[in-house]
Amino acid sequence: MRIAVLCGGESSERDVSRASGSAVARALTERRHEVWLVDPAAEDPFLARGLREPAAVPQFAVPRTPPSAADQPALRRRAFATLTRGPVLDLLRDVDIVFLALHGGWGEDGHLQGLLEMAGIRFTGASSSVCATAWRKDHTCLVLRGAGVPVAEQVRYRPAHEDLPIAAKRLVDAGPVVVKPAADGSSVSVRLVELLTDLAPAPGDADDLVIEPFLPGREFTVSVVGDLVLPVAEIELGSPLFDYEAKYQPGVVREVCPAEIDLSLSHTLQDLAGRAHGALGFGPNGYCRVDFRCDSEGAPMCLEVNALPGLTPSSLLPLAAGAAGMDFPDLVERLVGLALR
C-alpha cells in the first residue's frame, strides 16, 4: 500500500512523535509498503518521500526535555496551513491510508481526526469524538467511573480563574497529591505536591489542572488492540513519578512484561483495561493503552487512557505486543488492518 505516516506536530510531545513516526515508517517499509513520512509542523513537512527501504528512513532521538511552550504558536500555524491546503493535503487524499503517529495536542485531542473525517481520509486509531474524550483526564475519569472502572478522586483547578477549591485543600491535608494538566501527555508538567503552599501555580502549569491523591503502590499499564487485550506491563520506578525523562531516556526505569504478578491481579487489570477501552468507544477498530497505579492497599486505580500511545523503540505498547508474540512490524501491520476493517 501507499501509506502516509504523520508525526511530529505542534504539541509538547513532538519529539516523541517523530521517534514514533520513524519507527513506524521503518516497520512499514519492512512489510514492503511505500511510505511518506510527514511532520506537518516542520518548515519542510516532507521528512521523507516514497520510502521503500528501512535503511532510508530518517531516525530521531527523544531529548531529555520537551520542546519549549514558546514554540507552540508558530508550530500550530504551520501545522494548520500544511494540513488544510497544498501538497500535504493532496498526498493525504491520494494514499491508501494515513498512519497517525502523532502524540498530544491536535494529534490526540480529536482536532486532526476531525479534519481527516471531514475530508473523507481514512486513518489509523480512534475517531475524533473518542480522542476528544480520552484526551481530557477529568472527562475520562467520569466515563470510567460510570463504567465501574476504579479511579482516584479528582479535583479540577483553573488557577487563572478561581481560588484553590476547598476539595483540593482537603486532598493535600490527607497526604501528598499529584498535580497535572487536565489535557496533556507524556507526563509533561506533572508534579508531586506535599504542602498546601506548593499548590500555587508553577512555571509550565497548564490553565486547566487536575489534582488527585498520590497513589504509592505499583504502576502498571495494559494495551488493548482491537479485541485483543495484551499482557500487563509493570513500570518499576526509581522515583515517585513516571515523568518525561523516565519515559524516554534508556535505563531510567525497568519495564517488565509480562508483569511479575499473580494471575488474579493480572486478570483484574486486563478486565479493567478492556472495560475502559469499550466504555470510551474505541471498539474493535481502535487501540489504546490504559495506565494504572495501585493505592496503599494494592487496589489498582486507572490514571488515564491513551488514544495514540507511543510507538518508539522503548514504548510500552510495543513491549506488550512482543510479550504476546508480535514483533514491531506485526504490531504496525495489525494497527493498519484495524483501520481497514
C-alpha positions in Angstrom: 0.0 0.0 0.0 0.9 3.7 -0.2 0.9 5.0 3.4 1.5 8.5 4.8 2.8 8.5 8.4 2.0 11.7 10.2 4.4 12.5 13.1 5.9 15.5 15.0 3.2 18.1 15.1 2.7 21.1 17.4 2.4 19.6 20.8 4.9 19.2 23.7 5.3 15.6 22.6 6.5 16.4 19.0 10.0 14.9 19.7 8.5 11.6 20.9 6.1 11.6 18.0 8.9 12.0 15.4 10.7 9.0 17.0 7.4 7.0 16.8 6.9 8.0 13.2 10.4 6.9 12.2 9.9 3.5 13.9 6.5 3.1 12.2 7.9 4.0 8.8 10.8 1.5 9.1 8.3 -1.2 10.1 6.0 -0.4 7.1 8.9 -0.5 4.6 10.0 -3.8 6.0 6.5 -5.0 5.0 7.1 -3.6 1.5 4.7 -0.7 1.8 5.6 2.6 0.2 5.8 5.3 2.9 5.8 9.1 3.1 7.0 10.5 6.5 5.4 13.9 7.2 5.7 16.3 10.0 3.0 19.0 9.4 4.6 21.5 11.8 8.1 21.4 10.2 9.3 24.0 7.8 9.7 21.3 5.3 6.9 18.8 6.2 8.2 16.1 3.9 10.7 14.3 6.1 11.0 11.5 3.6 9.2 10.7 0.3 8.3 7.4 -1.2 10.4 5.2 1.1 10.7 1.6 0.2 13.8 0.5 2.2 14.1 0.5 6.0 17.7 1.9 5.8 16.5 5.0 4.1 14.1 6.1 7.0 15.5 9.0 9.0 15.8 8.4 12.7 15.0 10.8 15.6 16.1 10.7 19.2 14.0 12.0 22.1 15.8 14.7 24.1 15.7 14.8 27.9 13.2 17.7 28.0 10.2 18.5 25.9 10.1 21.4 23.4 9.6 24.9 24.7 6.0 26.0 25.0 7.1 29.3 23.4 7.5 27.5 20.1 3.9 26.2 20.0 2.1 29.1 18.4 4.4 29.0 15.3 4.2 25.2 15.1 0.4 25.4 15.2 0.3 28.0 12.4 2.5 25.8 10.2 0.6 22.6 11.1 -2.8 24.2 10.3 -1.6 25.6 7.0 0.0 22.3 6.0 -3.0 20.1 6.8 -5.7 22.3 5.2 -4.2 23.1 1.8 -1.3 22.3 -0.5 0.8 19.3 -1.3 0.5 17.5 2.1 -3.3 17.6 1.9 -3.1 16.3 -1.7 -0.9 13.5 -0.5 -3.2 12.5 2.3 -6.1 12.3 -0.1 -4.1 10.2 -2.5 -2.6 7.5 -0.3 -4.4 4.3 0.8 -4.3 5.2 4.5 -2.8 7.7 6.9 -1.0 6.2 9.9 -1.2 8.6 12.9 2.0 8.6 14.9 1.2 11.9 16.4 1.0 12.3 20.2 -0.6 15.0 22.2 -2.1 18.3 21.1 -4.1 18.3 17.9 -2.9 14.8 17.1 -4.5 13.2 20.1 -7.3 15.6 21.2 -9.6 15.0 18.1 -8.7 18.1 16.1 -6.7 16.2 13.4 -9.1 13.3 13.3 -11.9 15.7 12.7 -10.1 17.3 9.8 -9.4 13.9 8.2 -13.0 12.8 8.8 -14.4 15.9 7.0 -12.0 15.3 4.1 -13.0 11.6 3.9 -9.5 10.4 4.5 -9.0 7.0 6.2 -6.6 6.9 9.2 -5.5 4.6 12.0 -6.7 4.9 15.5 -9.8 6.2 17.2 -12.4 8.7 15.9 -12.3 12.4 16.7 -15.0 12.1 19.4 -13.3 9.2 21.2 -10.0 11.0 21.1 -11.6 14.2 22.5 -13.0 12.4 25.5 -9.8 10.3 26.2 -7.6 13.4 25.9 -9.3 15.1 28.9 -8.3 13.3 32.1 -11.3 14.7 34.0 -13.8 13.6 31.3 -12.2 10.2 31.1 -12.5 9.8 34.8 -16.2 10.5 34.7 -16.8 7.9 31.9 -14.7 5.2 33.6 -16.4 5.8 37.0 -19.7 5.3 35.3 -18.5 2.0 33.7 -17.3 0.6 37.1 -13.6 1.2 36.5 -12.0 2.4 39.7 -10.4 5.9 39.5 -8.9 8.1 42.1 -10.7 11.2 43.3 -10.0 14.2 41.1 -10.4 18.0 41.7 -10.3 20.3 38.7 -8.5 23.6 39.3 -8.2 26.6 36.9 -5.6 28.8 38.6 -6.2 31.8 36.4 -9.9 31.8 37.0 -10.6 30.7 40.6 -9.2 30.3 44.1 -7.9 26.9 45.1 -11.0 24.6 45.7 -11.8 23.5 49.2 -11.8 19.9 48.0 -8.2 20.3 46.8 -7.1 21.6 50.2 -8.7 18.5 51.8 -6.7 16.2 49.5 -3.5 17.9 50.4 -4.3 17.6 54.2 -4.8 13.9 53.7 -1.4 13.3 52.1 0.7 14.1 49.0 -1.2 14.9 45.8 -0.3 14.8 42.1 -0.9 18.0 40.0 -1.1 17.5 36.3 -2.6 19.2 33.2 -6.2 18.1 32.6 -5.2 17.6 28.9 -1.6 16.6 28.1 0.6 13.6 27.7 4.0 12.0 28.4 3.8 13.3 32.0 4.7 16.8 30.9 4.4 19.3 33.8 3.3 16.6 36.2 4.5 17.3 39.8 4.2 15.9 43.3 2.9 18.3 46.0 3.1 17.7 49.7 2.4 21.2 51.1 -0.6 23.5 50.6 1.7 26.4 49.8 3.3 24.4 46.9 -0.1 24.2 45.2 0.4 27.7 43.9 0.7 27.8 40.1 4.2 26.8 39.0 6.0 27.8 35.7 4.9 25.5 33.0 1.5 24.7 34.6 -1.5 24.5 32.2 -4.5 26.7 32.5 -6.6 23.7 33.5 -5.2 21.3 36.1 -6.4 18.2 37.9 -5.4 17.4 41.4 -5.6 13.8 42.7 -4.2 11.8 45.6 -0.7 10.4 45.2 -1.0 6.6 44.9 2.1 5.0 46.5 1.6 1.5 45.0 2.9 -0.3 41.9 2.4 1.1 38.4 1.0 -1.0 35.6 -0.2 -0.5 32.0 -2.4 -2.6 29.7 -2.6 -2.1 26.0 -5.7 -3.1 24.0 -5.5 -3.6 20.2 -9.0 -4.1 18.7 -10.5 -7.1 20.5 -7.1 -8.2 21.9 -6.1 -7.3 25.5 -2.3 -7.6 25.7 -0.3 -8.8 28.7 0.1 -6.5 31.7 3.4 -4.5 31.9 4.8 -3.1 35.1 6.9 0.1 35.4 9.4 -0.2 38.2 10.2 3.3 39.2 13.2 4.7 40.9 11.4 8.0 41.8 7.8 8.7 42.9 6.5 9.7 39.4 6.9 8.2 35.9 7.9 11.6 34.4 9.0 12.7 30.9 12.7 11.9 31.4 11.9 8.5 32.9 9.7 7.6 30.0 12.1 8.3 27.2 15.7 8.0 28.5 17.1 4.5 28.4 17.8 2.8 31.7 16.0 5.3 33.9 13.2 2.7 34.8 12.7 -1.0 34.4 9.7 -2.1 32.4 8.7 -5.7 32.8 6.2 -7.5 30.5 4.5 -9.8 31.4 4.4 -8.2 34.8 5.6 -10.5 37.6 2.2 -10.6 39.5 -0.3 -13.2 40.4 -2.9 -14.3 37.9 -5.8 -12.7 39.9 -4.3 -9.2 39.7 -3.3 -9.7 36.0 -6.8 -10.8 35.1 -8.3 -7.8 37.1 -6.1 -5.3 35.3 -6.8 -6.8 31.8 -10.6 -6.8 32.6 -10.5 -3.2 33.7 -8.5 -2.2 30.6 -10.9 -3.9 28.3 -13.8 -2.3 30.1 -12.2 1.2 29.8 -11.5 0.6 26.1 -15.2 -0.2 25.5 -16.6 2.5 27.7 -14.7 5.2 25.9 -15.8 3.9 22.5 -12.6 2.6 21.0 -14.3 -0.5 19.7 -12.9 -3.3 17.5 -11.2 -0.9 15.2 -9.3 1.1 17.8 -6.4 0.7 20.1 -5.3 2.3 23.3 -3.1 2.0 26.4 -4.7 2.1 29.8 -2.5 3.2 32.8 -3.0 2.1 36.4 -1.4 2.7 39.7 -2.2 0.9 43.0 -3.2 2.6 46.2 -1.7 1.8 49.6 -3.8 -1.3 49.9 -2.7 -2.7 46.5 -6.0 -1.9 44.7 -5.5 -0.7 41.1 -6.8 2.7 40.1 -7.0 3.9 36.4 -4.9 7.0 35.8 -5.7 7.7 32.1 -6.3 6.1 28.7 -4.0 7.0 25.9 -5.7 7.1 22.4 -2.4 7.3 20.5 0.2 5.6 22.7 3.9 5.9 21.9 5.4 3.7 19.3 9.1 4.4 19.9 11.5 1.5 20.4 11.2 1.9 24.1 7.4 2.4 24.3 5.1 0.2 26.3 2.7 -0.9 23.6 5.4 -2.5 21.5 6.8 -4.1 24.7 3.4 -5.7 25.4 2.9 -6.7 21.8 6.3 -8.5 21.9 5.2 -10.4 25.1 2.1 -11.5 23.1 4.2 -12.8 20.3 4.0 -9.9 17.9 7.2 -8.2 16.7 7.1 -4.5 15.9 6.2 -4.8 12.2 3.5 -7.3 13.1 2.0 -4.7 15.5 2.1 -1.9 13.0 0.6 -4.1 10.3 -2.2 -5.0 12.7 -2.9 -1.4 13.5 -3.3 -0.7 9.8 -5.5 -3.7 9.4 -7.8 -2.5 12.2 -8.4 0.8 10.3 -9.1 -1.0 7.1 -11.9 -3.3 8.5 
